[in-house]
């Protein structure tokens, strides 16, 4: 049996949706894409990779804050 990770499936859907031309998208399509991207973000945030990205961005933000003082 084939197991598909939901985060990978959502990432593929996002890439396919964003490849379309901007003029061809309706407001509903844009809103649906935003909802899908938010769901993907929540799924990624719960993983170890998501936590690593959060740590790197936090360190970068604190470095920028300290450099501006």
C-alpha positions in Angstrom: 0.0 0.0 0.0 1.2 3.5 -0.9 1.4 6.1 1.9 1.3 9.7 0.9 2.4 12.4 3.3 -0.3 15.1 3.5 2.3 17.9 3.7 4.0 16.6 0.5 0.6 16.3 -1.2 -0.3 19.9 -0.2 3.1 21.2 -1.4 2.5 19.6 -4.8 -1.0 21.2 -5.0 0.5 24.6 -4.1 3.1 24.4 -6.8 0.6 23.4 -9.4 -1.8 26.2 -8.4 0.9 28.8 -8.4 2.1 27.8 -11.9 -1.1 29.2 -13.4 -1.1 32.7 -14.8 -2.2 35.4 -12.4 -4.8 36.8 -14.8 -6.5 33.4 -15.0 -7.1 33.2 -11.2 -10.4 34.3 -9.7 -10.6 35.7 -6.1 -12.0 32.3 -5.0 -8.9 30.6 -6.5 -6.6 33.0 -4.7 -8.4 32.5 -1.3 -8.3 28.8 -1.7 -4.6 28.9 -2.4 -4.0 30.9 0.7 -6.0 28.4 2.8 -4.0 25.5 1.3 -0.7 27.3 2.0 -1.8 28.0 5.6 -2.7 24.4 6.1 0.7 23.4 4.7 2.4 25.8 7.1 0.7 24.3 10.0 1.6 20.8 9.0 5.2 21.7 8.4 5.4 23.6 11.8 4.6 20.4 13.6 7.6 18.6 12.2 11.3 18.6 13.2 12.1 20.4 10.0 9.5 23.1 10.8 11.0 23.5 14.3 14.5 23.9 12.7 13.3 26.5 10.3 11.7 28.4 13.3 14.9 28.2 15.3 17.0 29.5 12.3 14.6 32.4 11.7 14.5 33.3 15.4 18.3 33.4 15.5 18.4 35.5 12.4 15.8 37.9 13.8 17.7 38.3 17.1 20.9 38.9 15.2 19.3 41.6 13.2 17.8 43.2 16.3 21.2 43.1 18.1 23.0 44.6 15.1 20.6 47.5 14.9 21.3 48.6 18.5 
